[in-house]
């Protein structure tokens, strides 16, 4: 059996992957809202990064952009909008779904439109500036501001009354 030698490119990519994979999976999960789709988005994004590895100056920024674009492509596809049958009802009450405030807030974030969710994730989870978000999503900084404002307004209207007191 032949042993494959690992070149410096593969070693650098592997080191990056080992250091960043858990955080990248979390970002993908936050963007997509479910783990299987997040894994698919991350795998596709990592394949694209590997092919462009020699040309990419900032791999983390490149991956954010690719993951965001891939997520956008997923929700634009017609088959994604079809109804999916399930043996369980998707509705849950806040009391039974989560025991903590962060879980309730995350459930509300998942209910946002995909682009609004992407803006919220990149702004408040990744800590990117409006200009960086605009560059990542390929939109203007003004659109980032309006999307963030609308998303936060929507979240405020959806927060249960008992939780609003806790967050004040």
C-alpha positions as CSV (number, residue, x, y, z in Angstrom):
1,X,0.0,0.0,0.0
2,X,1.4,3.4,-1.1
3,X,1.7,6.1,1.5
4,X,0.5,9.5,0.3
5,X,2.9,12.4,1.2
6,X,1.3,15.5,2.5
7,X,2.6,18.7,0.9
8,X,2.8,22.1,2.6
9,X,-0.5,23.2,1.1
10,X,-2.3,20.2,2.5
11,X,-0.6,20.6,5.9
12,X,-1.6,24.2,6.1
13,X,-5.2,23.5,5.1
14,X,-5.4,20.6,7.6
15,X,-4.1,22.8,10.4
16,X,-6.6,25.5,9.6
17,X,-9.4,22.9,9.5
18,X,-8.5,21.4,12.8
19,X,-8.3,24.8,14.5
20,X,-11.5,26.3,13.0
21,X,-13.9,23.4,12.2
22,X,-16.1,23.6,15.4
23,X,-16.5,27.3,15.1
24,X,-17.2,27.1,11.4
25,X,-19.9,24.4,12.0
26,X,-21.5,26.7,14.6
27,X,-21.6,29.5,12.1
28,X,-23.1,27.3,9.4
29,X,-25.7,26.0,11.9
30,X,-26.6,29.5,12.9
31,X,-27.0,30.5,9.3
32,X,-29.1,27.4,8.3
33,X,-31.0,26.6,11.4
34,X,-30.4,22.8,11.3
35,X,-27.4,20.6,11.7
36,X,-27.6,18.3,8.6
37,X,-28.0,21.4,6.3
38,X,-25.2,23.1,8.2
39,X,-22.9,20.1,7.7
40,X,-23.7,20.1,3.9
41,X,-23.0,23.9,3.7
42,X,-19.7,23.6,5.6
43,X,-18.6,20.6,3.5
44,X,-19.3,22.4,0.2
45,X,-17.6,25.6,1.5
46,X,-14.5,23.7,2.7
47,X,-14.2,22.0,-0.7
48,X,-14.3,25.5,-2.4
49,X,-11.8,26.8,0.0
50,X,-9.4,23.9,-0.6
51,X,-9.6,24.5,-4.4
52,X,-8.8,28.2,-3.9
53,X,-6.4,27.8,-0.9
54,X,-3.4,29.2,-2.8
55,X,-5.3,32.4,-3.8
56,X,-7.1,33.1,-0.6
57,X,-5.6,35.7,1.8
58,X,-8.1,35.4,4.6
59,X,-9.5,31.8,4.7
60,X,-12.0,32.6,7.5
61,X,-13.5,35.6,5.6
62,X,-13.6,33.5,2.4
63,X,-15.5,30.7,4.2
64,X,-18.0,33.2,5.8
65,X,-18.7,34.5,2.3
66,X,-19.0,31.1,0.7
67,X,-21.2,29.7,3.6
68,X,-23.5,32.7,3.4
69,X,-23.8,32.4,-0.4
70,X,-24.4,28.7,-0.2
71,X,-27.1,29.2,2.5
72,X,-28.8,31.8,0.3
73,X,-28.7,29.5,-2.7
74,X,-30.3,26.8,-0.6
75,X,-33.3,28.9,0.4
76,X,-33.8,30.2,-3.1
77,X,-34.1,26.7,-4.6
78,X,-37.7,25.7,-5.4
79,X,-37.6,22.3,-3.8
80,X,-36.6,23.9,-0.5
81,X,-39.9,25.7,-0.3
82,X,-42.0,22.6,-0.6
83,X,-43.7,21.3,2.4
84,X,-42.1,18.4,4.3
85,X,-44.2,15.9,6.1
86,X,-43.3,15.0,9.6
87,X,-44.6,12.8,12.4
88,X,-44.1,15.6,14.9
89,X,-45.7,19.0,14.9
90,X,-43.1,21.8,14.6
91,X,-44.9,24.1,17.1
92,X,-43.4,24.1,20.6
93,X,-44.1,26.2,23.6
94,X,-41.3,28.2,25.1
95,X,-41.7,26.5,28.4
96,X,-41.1,23.0,27.0
97,X,-38.7,23.8,24.2
98,X,-35.9,25.4,26.2
99,X,-35.0,26.0,29.8
100,X,-32.9,29.1,29.2
101,X,-33.2,32.5,27.8
102,X,-30.5,32.0,25.1
103,X,-32.5,29.0,23.8
104,X,-35.7,31.0,23.5
105,X,-33.9,33.8,21.8
106,X,-32.2,31.4,19.4
107,X,-35.7,29.9,18.6
108,X,-36.9,33.4,17.7
109,X,-33.8,34.1,15.5
110,X,-34.5,30.9,13.6
111,X,-37.9,32.3,12.7
112,X,-36.3,35.3,10.9
113,X,-36.0,35.4,7.1
114,X,-32.7,33.8,5.9
115,X,-31.0,37.1,5.0
116,X,-32.1,38.8,8.3
117,X,-30.9,35.7,10.2
118,X,-27.5,36.0,8.3
119,X,-27.2,39.6,9.3
120,X,-28.0,38.9,12.9
121,X,-25.6,35.9,13.1
122,X,-22.7,37.8,11.4
123,X,-23.3,41.0,13.5
124,X,-24.0,39.6,17.0
125,X,-22.3,36.1,16.8
126,X,-19.3,36.8,14.6
127,X,-19.0,40.4,15.7
128,X,-18.5,41.8,12.2
129,X,-18.9,45.4,11.4
130,X,-21.6,46.6,9.0
131,X,-19.0,47.1,6.3
132,X,-17.7,43.5,6.7
133,X,-21.3,42.1,6.7
134,X,-22.1,44.1,3.5
135,X,-19.0,42.7,1.9
136,X,-19.7,39.2,3.0
137,X,-23.3,39.3,1.8
138,X,-22.7,41.4,-1.3
139,X,-25.1,44.1,-0.2
140,X,-24.7,47.8,0.7
141,X,-24.0,48.9,4.3
142,X,-27.4,50.7,4.3
143,X,-29.1,47.4,3.5
144,X,-27.2,45.7,6.4
145,X,-28.5,48.5,8.8
146,X,-32.1,48.2,7.6
147,X,-32.0,44.4,7.7
148,X,-30.6,44.4,11.3
149,X,-33.1,47.0,12.4
150,X,-36.0,45.1,11.0
151,X,-34.7,41.8,12.4
152,X,-34.3,43.3,15.9
153,X,-37.8,44.9,15.7
154,X,-39.3,41.6,14.7
155,X,-37.5,39.8,17.6
156,X,-38.7,42.4,20.1
157,X,-42.3,41.8,19.0
158,X,-42.0,38.1,19.3
159,X,-40.3,37.9,22.8
160,X,-42.7,36.6,25.4
161,X,-43.8,39.1,28.0
162,X,-42.2,37.2,30.9
163,X,-38.9,37.1,29.1
164,X,-39.0,40.8,28.2
165,X,-38.8,41.6,31.9
166,X,-35.7,39.4,32.2
167,X,-34.0,41.1,29.3
168,X,-34.7,44.6,30.4
